[in-house]
């Protein structure tokens, strides 16, 4: 597992975290390889909280990736809602925790275990609360709904808080979000389509990864 400082350095430098949701354990390694082939070396495996079986499948995917790829991929867990999620994902090999919400107990547990904390927030109050609780980066979600102008307005008083943009981000909009002050991105179906993975079309994932990677390289 990577140290917290190394993970943060990778996030700030590479900027693109692939959000992997709904991909089976059978296809997960091929998806990770497709991302790496396209230049994306950070991935968030999201918890499926439908039931305990689905939740365990998430952890199994984390274990498989950690075993097969090691530090070639900077591995995180997503939709982290409880302290148990944090502990289990840590044991499975995750280096950072991403949530759709701000939960101070989850943030504290993540930091206690020496990992990077990226909770989700929407309002200025939530953003400040998350940061004061120990968040390394605050995830603005859904970013496309907020828009670049909203983010610019937030950055006026809150520019000291590192923020990521998640939701509806495209290769074409990367530049505008970075200009607004965003430090990194979580990219879901625009990068990793579960349908493409199920169909075995990993080339499409590689091509999408390459487009996002090139957008960051062009900054």
Buried (B, 14 or more C-beta within 10 A) or exposed (E): BBEBEBBBEBBEEBBBBBBBBBBEEEBBBBBBBBBBBBBBBBBBBBBBEEEEEEBEBBBBBBBBBBEEBEEEBBBBBBBBBBBEBBBBBBEBBBBBBBBBBBBBEBBBBBBEBEBBBBBBBBEEEBBBBBBEBBBBBBBBBBBBEBBBEBBEBBBEEBEEBBBBBBBBBBBEBBEBBBEBBBBBBBBBBBBBBBEBBEEEBBEBBBBBBBBBBEBBEEE
